[in-house]
Amino acid sequence: MPSAIRLAGLVIFGLMAWVVSEQIVATLPEGTYVGNFSKFNALIGAVLGWIFLNPRIAQRASGPIGAGITAAVAILIWGLMLHSIREMIKLALRKYYDGPVDAVVGVFQLMIDYGMQIATPTIIITILVFGIVGGLVCSEVAKRWN
């Protein structure tokens, strides 16, 4: 059901994913092809912002901050997972894995590797700040335009 809070979550967390993606691109080695990396992550952020932020978060004092951080962390995890699956498929087509079980395990190994690459203080702080501010802004939106 569309609501003002879901729209605010879509915009704020889509923006968060875009900003974090640009920070990640800045940490990659020069000449790395990124393609539509930021746009894809912004789409993930927008969709999960829409899903996780709902009118119920405005009812409790801890709800907005918890919902905002949950949405931000979910965006991070889904982004890592989807990019790892994409990379696993590329590697599987090159016959890198011995079988399907190795490929599935490879997804989680890639998630860990990518997570370690992007675990910088700047990115972590950006995710937490966007989560907290996004949750609070969405809570205010829900109170004003219920």
Secondary structure, DSSP 8 states (H G I E B T S, - for coil): ---HHHHHHHHHHHHHHHHHHHHHHHHS-TT---TTHHHHHHHHHHHHHHHH--GGGGGSSSHHHHHHHHHHHHHHHHHHHHHHHHHHHHHHHTT-SSSHHHHHHHHHHHHHHHHHHH--HHHHHHHHHHHHHHHHHHHHHHHH--
